[in-house]
Amino acid sequence: MPMNKTQLSAAINTFGLVTAASVALLLSACASNSGQTIGSLQKVDIKIQETHIDGSLEKALASYQKYLQETPETALTPEAIRRIADLKIKQAHRAEEGILPSSTETRILSEEDVAAANQLASKKAVAARAELDAPEVAGVASSATASEAALDSVANIQDESQSDFESRASGAVDLSGMQSGADVTVPGDNADALLAANAREAIALYKKLLVQYPLYERNDQVMYQLSRAYEETGEIEEAVAILRQLVAKYPASRHLDEAYFRLGEYYFTRKKYLDAEESYGRVIDMGEVSSFYELAMYKRGWALFKQDMYEMALDDFVRMLDYKVAQGYDFEQQTNETERKHIEDTFRVISLSFSYLGGAESIVDYFTRKGARDYESYVYSHLGEYYLDKRRYQDAAESYNAFVERNPLHKVAPDFSIRVIEIYQKGGFPRLVLDAKKAFANTYALDAQYWTVFDIQEYATVVEFLQTNLIDLASHYHAAYQNVKTTDQEFAKKRSENYLEAIHWYRRYLGSFADKPKAPEINYQLAGLMLENKDFLNAAVEYERTAYQYSAHSENKNASEAGYAAVFAYREHLKNDLANGSTAQKTGVQKEIIRSSLTFAETFPQHDKAPQILLGAVDDLYKLKSFPETIQNGRLLLEKFPAADREIRRSAWLLVAHASFDTELYADAEAGYRQALGLTAADAKDRGDLVDNLAGAIYQQGDQARKAEDHLAAAEHFLRIRNAAPGASILATAEYDAAASLIQLENWTRAADVLKAFRNNHPQHELQKEVTKKLAVVYQESGQLLLAAAEFERIERESEDEDVRREALTQAADLYSAAKSYDKALAALNRYVKLFPRPMEPALETRQKIADIYQNSGNQKAYFNTLDDMVRLEARGGDERNDRTRYLAGNAALKLAEPKFESFAEIALVAPLEQNLNTKRARMKAATSAFTALIDYQVADVTAAATFYLGEIYLHFSRALKDSERPTNLDAMELEDYELALEEQIYPFEERAISVHEKNIDLMAAGIYNNWVAKSIDQLAGLMPARYERPEDVGNIVMTIVPVPKVAEEAAAGEPVVEEPAPEHAAPEQPQESESTTPAVIAENATEEEQG
């Protein structure tokens, strides 16, 4: 900061001795600062300048000195003395101002000079770093609005502390510019020394003049100059004393105003603010005629400010500004920087005063009481900037807001509203920034009331800020939408609110500035937000708008990307929003996707996604079953984008092939699939699927031939799949169907070859079982019974269906039997009964077949063992027993019983008679028991057979007795008695035989007639020919064929027994000879037999 002479004098007085060289160094160091003190205002804009004449000052001084030497004392002597003193002072001023030519000699600085210079340099470096370290940070997406330079109506306060400001702005005024004088050139280059020397010479001359010429009419001027000379030498107190004498002695002096002003400056610098106030007041009282009038108001305002009399200070500052306005001063002028700076300082001290009085509200109160001023906006602005400098952000914003609220239609209202936003940004109040921006956007919207008063064309900065502001608001809410944490309890609510706000501001921008360069980008962001919020349909619409409705814009860098995104959004809408929609809804959106995709591919063919998008349209056409259009656009893609990605071309061929397949153009489909296969890597994951598709196209050609009953052509198509599409999943089916077609042609040999190849090529295929069946049929039809049987056995092993397995083993056994391979037949049958003991009925059937084979082969032991197994298993059958099982088991039991009859019959009653009789009787009992048990099966044939055999047992026994060997030691009488006794034993058995055979006759009444019944009839005809020559009678059903005595029947609780009635006249038991007791023994045995 430059130091004027008054300050220099005060510094000398305060700090003691300071060399003139030090003063010169300080003045030189400050010379680079273009800012001047308030006193320099008086010489600004003055165009008339004194012409410097080399040597003129020295010549004038020499002339006056010569005049005094050569001329006696006259009335002009005082004037000459005064002029010499004035020239001395002026000569010193010329040296101080640097007019003197510099010397080539090197100047040696003192240690104090160096330290002072270093300190000043250090301060300057720090200041420079501060400016670089604190650049104004632009807001996100609103860097233009963050620039303060764009707001001319906002106060521009330098980076200066309040204390520095008060010191500078209230410092002593440099009055050197208030005096006039001719420039002179004096020799030498030590301006400080010259100043001090000349001033002292001048003081001596002035004092001499006052002493010698007390009545000199211009002594007031002499005293004025003397005071200045004292200031030049640093003798401030002497200078002030002279000024006091001057104002007291010469109240009408033309230097009175300056004298009072200088006194005020003296008092002010010594903080005698009340005295300073009075001195400045004297100048003010002189009115506008004084050239110090404006400065006096300014400095008295400062004097009052320093006394904390802020409203009185404001009165002086406002009075000064009113004076400037009356003089025609333009507050917006930029040409006179010094005066502009002075006005800025005034507004700044006014803002300080209002800050101490309560801030913006005090401004409102003051001008309400004192009257409004046109320059009030500057006051509010400076107060706001003052608060901002103090980081009192809300007070700063309130200062601007207070003005806008009172003057909503003022020309600076938009700038102030912008500044409020900037202040909140600097203060880090995001919520307040947001509210302020929203208020700004509403207040200064293009259709707002403000623009009915002002021409919007003259507010380019405001309109630009409005654009940026709308973008900022949209971007803020967009970012807020994205940044809501999922853990927030109000996650959904906050996202929804931020989303709606962002959409609102995006649309506000586009509604107002659709013709601006940023419109496509903003529209793109709007669509992106909608997409992010999964509002897919609206996102698609906005993306299309971005892509295709900004053709008039010179730059729309997002057009092609927007076109691509529109297609994507449509697809997301279909996939997510219409997942459960109706078919009609889905179809409508699919058609929109196709339209948008085709438009994109046509409009942006150079876009790297164009082939992919067109492929998507082709795919959608296929899904909508628009097969001809699928083929058409698929081939168009292949023609239009021959260099497209390999996968895209492959997919296009696939869709063409699919559509051809679905339109039954199977040959075209086959060609398309071959092209696709050619574009598919050998290790591609889906190569197998593609091979399947190719195989399917060929298969369908075979199927068409098969439906046309061209089985040979069908077989050829099916069989060529192996070479055309190796590994196809349908290959096995095709070869199976080829065999089927060959079977249709009864080409057994080739069919067998195909089926055998199938078995080898597809060992794990599910059709293996069917192949086995077909092979079995083929072998059977071709007479290869053993091979056919083997296939049926294979069927049994391969099948998991027990019914099929049982049937297969049965068929295999039958074929083996037909081929007379009984061992294999037995193996198959035995495997059957081992694997399938249940159900019982088929198992018994199979055992019957086994028994038959054993019987036919003469293996009686195995035969009877099998029959025995049948009887045993059937008896344990439980609920599985039925008529068929009883029939099979009954017949088996019959076969098992017949050998017992034969065993019984083969025993002849010969000697040793008793032994044979006992043996025969035992075997009779076993046979009777076996045949009696057969009746439980309730099988007509078996019952008839059992009845027949029982009758035969009794008949045979009676005849055996009759034919038995007679004892050889009997005489005639004894023999006769023996015969009579024997007859008595024979008769009951014969009767019983007749009775039992008659039971078979009774079966006829139940509708049963078979070979056994016929045999019984034959036997009865022989035994009772007279009786059984008649037709048969139908009687009741016989429950038992064995006569049962009443007593035995009661004792046995109704159990059937074969019993012979005991003789009514049994002889009492008497001792007899052995020969005579034989018939009795037979009878006894018979009785025991009857009793079971």
KEMI-892100 format. One record per residue (C-alpha): y, z, x. Coordinates in steps of 0.1 Angstrom, whole numbers, plus 5000, padded with zeros to 4 digits. Layout:
! residues N
YZX...
//
This chain:
! residues 1092
500050005000503449915015505750205025509450165018512250325038512550625015508950705018509250645055512050895058510151145037507151105060509251165090510751475075507351605064505151545093507551585122508051345150506551005146507450735170509150415159506150225172503950415147506250315119506149955129502349965132502050105097504449845083502649575102499249695089500449685053502049355056498949175044499249345009501249114987501949394962505549534964507149844950509149854918512349804936511249454947511449344911515149284915514748994939511848814921512548474906515948444924516148094936519448124956518648234991520948305020520948055048520148205081522448085109521248165144523548425161525948455132525448835129526048895166529048675165530548855135529849195151531449075183534448955164535049285146534649485179537049255196539449295167539449675171539849655208542749405208544549505176546549815171545450045142546449885109545349915072542449675081541149905108538950115084537649795069536749665103535049985113533049975080532049615085530849695121528749985108527349765080526549495104524749745126522649845096521949485087520949405122518449685121517149555087516649205101514549355129512549555104511849255083510349065113513048805117513448895154511448665177508248825191507848895228505048745248504549085265501349275257502049585235500249905245499350115214499250485214496150685205497850765171498450395165494850305172493550595150495750495121494850125124491050215125491450445095493150175075490649905085487850145075489350195041489649825036485949765045484750035021486849874993485349535000481849684998482549854966483549534949480349374960478149674951479449694915479249344900479349324862475749294850475349034824473349134793470148974785470748624771474448694768475848654803478848464790480048754768479748994796482448824816485749024812487748734826487248544793489348804773493048744781494049014756492149294774493949494800492949414836493049744855492649724893489949924910492350214916491850584910494250764887495750974915496350664936497850494905500150774898501250794934501850424936503350364902505650664903506550634940510050584953511550254945512350024974515949954969516449724999516049434977518849554955521449484983522749154996523549055031523348765055520248725077521048755113519048715145519248985171517548995205514549215213511249275196511249665191512449675155511950055151513950135182516649895172516750035136517150385148519750295175521850085151521650335123522950615146525750385158526450315121526450685112528950755139531250475128530950585090531650945098534550845120535850625092535650915067537351155090540150925103540750745070540050995041542150785018540450455025539950294991536350204998535250535011532750554982531050244997531250405031529550715018526950505001526250325034526350645053523650785031521550475037522050505074520850865073517750745054517150485081517150765107514950985086517751245080517051265043518751585035522051455051521551135031521251334998524151555006526351245011525051104977525951434960529451414975529751054964528851114927531051424926534051264943533850914931532550924894533850564889532250414919530350094915527550264935527350554910524250424892522350364925523550694938522150884908519050674910518550754946519151124938516451094911514050944936514851224960514151484935511051304922509451274956509951654961508451714926511751844913511051654881513651824859516451734884514951384887514951364849518651444848519551204875517650914859519251014826522650964841521750614850520250554815523450684799525350414817523450164796522249814802525249734824523449914852521049714872519050034874518850084837515249954833514050134864515650454854513850454820510650384838511150664864512450914838509350844818507350934849509451254855508751364819505051274824504851494855506251774834503451714808506151614783504051314772505651214739509151224755507751024784506250774759509650744743511150624776508250394784508350244749512150214752511750034784509249794768511449744739514249654763511949394780511149244746514849224738515449054771512848794760510048904782506648734775503748984779501348694783503248534812501348494844503848344868505748654880502848864893505149144905506849194871503449154854502149434876505049654867504449604830500749674835501649994852503850094823501050034798498750224820500950534822501450504784497650504780497450814802500050984780498150904748494851014764496451354769497851354734494451294718493450934724493450654699494350864670497550974687498550604692498150554655500250864647502950774673503550424661503350534625506150774631508150564656507550234640505049954648505449744679504149394685502749494718500649784704497449594713498249634750498550004745495250034728493649804754494950004783493850324768490450184763490250064798491450404810488650574792486250314805487350384840486650744833483250644819484250794785482550494768482750604733486450694736487050364752485350184723487150394698490450284713489649924706488049994673491050194661493249884666490849644650490449874620494249884615494649514623491449334613493348994611495249034644494848754669493248984695490849154671487948934681488549004718488749374712485549364692483949184721485249444745483749714724480349554729480949524766481949894768478750004750476749784773478349944804477750284790474150224783474350274745471850014732472050124696475850114696475749774713473449654686475549784658478649644673477149304678475949304642479349394630480849124652478448864639479348954603483048984608483548664627480948444612482048084607482548154570484248494575487748574561489148594596489048214599491148164568494048304588493348164623492347824634488747854647489347564671491747774691489148054696486547874717485748194736485148384703483048114689481048094721480548474720479548454684476848204694475648414723475948724701473648584674471248484701471448834716470748994683467848764676466448824711466949194709464949234676462448984689461949194720461949514699459249364677457149294708457749634724456649854695453750054709450550044690450350424693453550464673452750624639455150384623453950084642453649854612456849954596458949914628457349584636458149454602461749574603462349424637460649104627462849064596465949134616465048884642464348614616467648694599469648644631467748334642468448174609472148284610472448104643470747794632472647794599475947804619475247614651472447364644474547104662474947304694472847234725471047564722469847504687466547344696465747624720466647884694464647714667461747704692462148084697462248144660459047954655457448144684458348474668456748364635453748254654453548594672453748764638451048544625453248384599451448064609452647834581456347904585455847884623454347544619457347424597459847554623457947404652458047074634461747104628462247174665460146884675461346614651464746704636466946734667466946374677470746374679470646634707470846494742468446764754465546914736463247014764460947194740460446904716457046804727455847164732457047244697455146944683452047074700452747434688453147304652449647174652448347494667450147704641448747494612445347554626445847924629447047934593443947764582441647984603443248314595445348294563442948074543439648224556438948324520441048054504439847794479438547464491441647294476443947514497441947454528441847084523445547064518446247244551443747034569445546724557448846874570447146934604445946574605449446444596451146664622448646574648448846204643452646224643452546424676450246174693452445884682455746054691454746214724451945994738453046104773452346464766449346594784447946744752448346424731444746314735443546654727445646674696444546334684440946444690441546744668442846514640439646304644437646624642439446734610438946394595435246434601435246784586436846634555434046384554436546094559433945924580435545574581438945724592437045934617435445624632438745434632440945704648438145804672438045454685441845444685441845744708439445584732441545264733444945434735443945694761441345534783442345774812442046084790440046374802436346304805435546574780437946444754436546094756433046244754434046434722435646124707432445934712430546224697432746224666432345854662428645894666428546174641430545984615428345684620425245904616426646044583427245704570423645614579424845374606422145514628422145224653425945274658425345644660422645594687425145384707427845654704425545924715424445714745428145674755428646054751425546124772426945894799430046124800428046444801427146624833423546664840423847044841426147064811425247344787425347124756423546834771420446934753422346934720423646584727420146464736419046614702421746414685420546094702416946174692418146244657419745904654416545734666414445954644416445854613415845494621412145584621412545774589414245474573411245254583408845524569410645534536410245154535406545214541406745024574404645294591404045094623407845054629408345414620405745524645407345304672410745464666409345814667407445744699410345594718412345914715410246054745411845794768415245774752415846144747413446334769413446704761414946664727414046944703412946704677410646524701407546724690408346664653408846294660405546254677403846454650405446224624404245924645400746064643401146104605402345744602399345634622397045844600398645664570397545344587394145494593394445414629392245714638391945634675395645604682396445894659393946104678395546004711399046094699397846424685396046514718399146414737401146634714398846924722399246874759403046814758403947084734401447364739403747634724405147424695404847564660403247244648400247304671398447444641399247144620398146924648394847104650394447054613395346684615393046644645390246804625390846564596391046264620387746364637386146434604387246104590386045924621382646104619383146314650381746634633381346844663384946774675386146834639384347164638385847264672389247194658388647414628387647684652390947624670392747654637391147994632392248104667395847974663396548074628398048404618397148354582393848534575393048304545393448004568391348154595388548244571388647894556388747734591385647934603383847844571384747484576383747484612380347644603379747384576380547104600378347254627375547284601376146924590375846824626372647034629374247254655372947574640373647794670377347704668377247744631375748094634378348174661381148064637379648264608379048574629382648554641383748544605381848854594383049034625386648954621386848954583384649224568387149244541387449114514383749194508382848904486383548614511381948834538378748854518378848484511379048424548376148664555374148474529374748154549373648334581370548454563369848104551370047974586367748244599365348174571365347804577364847854614361948094608363648404623362348634596363448954614367048834617366748704582365749034567368149224589370949014575369749074539369549444546373149434559374249264528372649524505374049814526377549674528377749594492376549944482379550074501381949824486383550064462386349894442385549564459382249534441382149264414379649044397379448814426378849084452376249234430374548894426374448834463373349194471370849194442369248874454369149004490367649324477365149114457364148934489363749264507361649404479359249104476357449184510356849534496355049384466353049164490352249464511351149654481349049364468347249294500345449634500341949604485340249904470337249894492335650144514336850364526338050374490339950694490342050594521342750254508343550394473346050634488347650364509347850124480349250394458351950474484352850104487352850084449355350364448357550194474357449864456358050014422361050204436362449894453362149674422363349954399366549984420367249614415368049684378371249874389372849544401372849434364372249074375370248884349368148684374367548994396366749214367364248954353362648924387362449304391360949334357358449064365357349224397357049564381354849414355352849244382352549574401350849744371348849434363347649394399346849764401344749754370342949454383342549614417340849904400338649674380337749484411337449794433334249844453331650064434330050344451326650254464324850584459324950584421322050534398322350324367323450604345325950734369327150394374327650344337329550664335331550554365332450224348333350404316335650634335337150344354337850164322339850454310341850444342342450064341343550044305346850234308348050024337347249704319349149824289352049924310352049574326352249424292355049654282357049574313356649204310357749234274361049374287361749024301360948884266363649124253366148964278365948644259367548814229370548864252370648494260368948534293366248294302365148194337362048134358361148504359361348534322359148224320356648384344356548704323355848494293353048314311351448644321351848784286350248464272347248534293347148904284347948874248347648504238347648564200350848754201352848544224352048214210354748274184358548194188360548454205362548724187365948834197366049204201368349474213369349494249366749684269368349954290365150024309361949834314359950144324358250354296359450714298357551004282359751214260359151534280359851364312362851194297364251524286363451684320364951404339368151394318367551044309366650904343364350594339360850634353357750424352355250664335351750634320350950874292348551144302345151124284345051324252341451454259341451544295338251704304338552044318338252054355334652124366332952114399331251784403329751584430331851374450330651044436331351154401334851274408336250944420337650814387339351144381341051114414342250764405343550894372345351174389346950954413347950724386349551014367351451114398352550764402353750754367355651074372357350914403
//
